[in-house]
Amino acid sequence: WSEWLSKDGVVVVEWGDKFPQLLPAYTIHMLFEPYTETGRRLIIQGKDNQNIPRVQEIILCWPL
């Protein structure tokens, strides 16, 4: 696990909420939840101030 987290890039973890103690403080959480019958809402959360530029970049790159 530590080897994956020490590399540059993005590590995507499904069901990360099952083991939050293993996730670093700078983790960005992305939650997809039903919004309409065919649509989903994306909620992006980060607890560390260093996440602000990363979250902004995700929002700007997301197709509308």
Summary of the structure (lengths in Angstrom):
residues: 64
radius of gyration: 13.3
end to end distance: 33.6
largest distance: 39.8
contacts: 98
relative contact order: 0.15
helix: 36%
strand: 22%
